[in-house]
Amino acid sequence: MENVIEKHTIAVLVDNEPGVLARVIGLFSGRGYNIESLTVAEVNNADHLSRITLVTSGTRMIIEQIKAQLSRLVPVHRVHDLTDEGPAVERELALVKVAGTGDKRIEALRLADIFKAKVVDATLTSFVFELTGTTEQVDDFVGLMGQLGLVEASRTGVVAMSKGPAAF
Amino acid sequence: MSEQKLTGAQIVIKALKDQGVDIIFGYPGGAVLPIYDALFQQNDLKHVLVRHEQAAVHAAEGYARSTGKVGCVLVTSGPGATNAVTGLLDALCDSIPLVCLSGQVPTHLIGNDAFQEADTTGITRPCTKHNYLVKDVDNLARTLHEAFYVARSGRPGPVLVDIPKDVQFADGTYLPPAEVKHKTYRPQVKPEIARIEEAVELIANAKRPVFYTGGGVINAGPFAAKLLTQFVKTTGFPITSTLMGLGAFPASESQWLGMLGMHGTYEANLAMYECDLMINIGARFDDRVTGKLSAFSPGSKKIHVDIDPSSINKNVAVDIPIVGDCGAVLEDMLRIWKARAKSPDKAALKEWWGKIEGWRARNCLNYNRTESVIKPQYALERLREALRGKDHYITTEVGQHQMWAAQFLPFDQPNRWMTSGGLGTMGYGLPAAIGAQLAHPDAIVVDVSGEASFLMNMQEIGTAVQYRAPVKIFILNNQYMGMVRQWQELLHGSRYSQSYSEALPDFVKLAESWGCVGLRATTVAEVDQVIEKMLAVTDRPCIIDIAVDPKENCFPMIPGGKAHNEILFGPDDSPSDATPEDGMVLV
């Protein structure tokens, strides 16, 4: 009955020290948990804190276990389950390279405009678009570009933050 | 003044002393020479030279488990560190507090595939509770103090500190422990009182309760064991324990049901199966204990006390999770129980005990007593009688002898029983015995061993001789890797693939070659004689080779994938019923 697979976005505040990302990734690979996406960057320079945002999936028991396992890593300050803790905004940034000429090139540009993607590089035979949006929007955009000369895509994975005034 | 400059190596020694370390187990090598030089120039810290780094870690485990203190290890880079890995994981699995210092190649050579270089923090990351690479001598003292704090706090475990050779030579500032506070690590020790109150209500209303306790009680210290005993006696409930928890509650008490799990007693496992309230204190629902999860104690409410939140609801969903130190939890439980003037349901309890006594009458540890061959159980019964009333510590290796020791040797106090539970490391017992013996020079320390396990770390006899540790290596020699053979009988058509011990040494001569005492028993009558002689030896190690029945198997047994009520009592129980396909793939 409790075997429904749920998808959760989890934010983890860690000390930015060597090996901390390896600890988190090793935890997931060693215990057989899924990582759908993972992003990490320093968010507090003075205290050397990094924020890891990861998207994972599993049964409720597994999700709870993942949070408990993350919490017990020594350099971890806080673990927040943004999916559980109420409304959150989630965004991804993608760079999408489309090559070609003629009608497809024009159509790619029109779609980019509809998706509010920016052109960050242009040549006579290619564009690089920058798009920020939800995972679904990025999926849709990349899917459409697939038919219009997509040659390369690079995505950051999800970063997320709870809505409202409360801070992490 | 803390401004005084010391070399990294001197900082290491000072930090260890300030952390209360009196013995360090280790093996020198190129990348730790500066620390060994600093050790040479002082007399407070005793170094014990092992013969292999794995044994250094097990010895430190034996020391830690028998004293409650943090064990300390020193190894060199590369092979020194990789040899220590098994011990580190062993300590992680059994929550033993250790600090392992490893040498590393100088910082400018890291990553260059230098001689005896290994990515030690990378290799040991999943084998330690935490680890560090210290690249700046001014962080060394802080890191060492943090390492001890992390090792002993919360759920204890091994912590490794990797120290490059140039850091050992460099001059730096020492910082005393009092000035070091960990930035993030604050495990929850005090439980939520509301949860304790709920638990007390359940306990007071239980009809068929059982205490199921584990290594967490031992780790919480002798005070926790005392509180547990007091609470169990106050309630009158039955109590069983995991392999790691033996000794927290006195085995001589009538409420003691014996160990539970795969080779646990009938009464303990059936009490778990049929209980209506399970009070888990410091155990982790390990697969050796639960058997088939879907049939694990199907009708019970479950209280789970654990200091590690990740242990809760990991394998078994529980009704009342309580995160906290077992000692702190028991203290609150007892206090609230008394304050609310609670008492157990005596009538229901009487009926429950009646049922348990019925299971007990099955006498599940009984074996085929015979005069023609030494049964391993008999040898342990005689050892038990000989040790009665004497100050003693028991370690074991891994296999049948380990389970028999757990079944047949009673422990009335915590910290007296050292065994490799989680990892199941053959070769653990001898070095652990040396560690325990050095911590308790006047006590009797017996390593209950099998001939195959003993061979795995027998080089440590040299260590025992060198440091005059009169450990007793009590080998139940059945000329098989007995547990492997038992599983092959059960699951693989008795095809004894590689599970026999061939080309064994003469253990008596082996002992004599080291200047130890070697004894052998081949008949039932000789068992008492060799035990008596063994106990008379107090100045050197003693190897006792007991030729036991090679075919004896360890019962009761719940085969892999089976439930607590599907127990095999002996060789006549049909193994065919016991080997479902899904059970075969389990370990």
Chai-1 contact restraints between the chains, C-beta under 6 A:
chainA,res_idxA,chainB,res_idxB,connection_type,confidence,min_distance_angstrom,max_distance_angstrom,comment,restraint_id
A,G26,B,R125,contact,1.0,0.0,6.0,A-B,restraint_1
A,G26,B,P126,contact,1.0,0.0,6.0,A-B,restraint_2
A,G30,B,P126,contact,1.0,0.0,6.0,A-B,restraint_3
A,M61,B,N313,contact,1.0,0.0,6.0,A-B,restraint_4
A,Q65,B,K314,contact,1.0,0.0,6.0,A-B,restraint_5
A,A68,B,P309,contact,1.0,0.0,6.0,A-B,restraint_6
A,A68,B,S310,contact,1.0,0.0,6.0,A-B,restraint_7
A,Q69,B,S310,contact,1.0,0.0,6.0,A-B,restraint_8
A,R72,B,S310,contact,1.0,0.0,6.0,A-B,restraint_9
A,V74,B,H130,contact,1.0,0.0,6.0,A-B,restraint_10
A,V74,B,V150,contact,1.0,0.0,6.0,A-B,restraint_11
A,V74,B,Y185,contact,1.0,0.0,6.0,A-B,restraint_12
A,H77,B,T184,contact,1.0,0.0,6.0,A-B,restraint_13
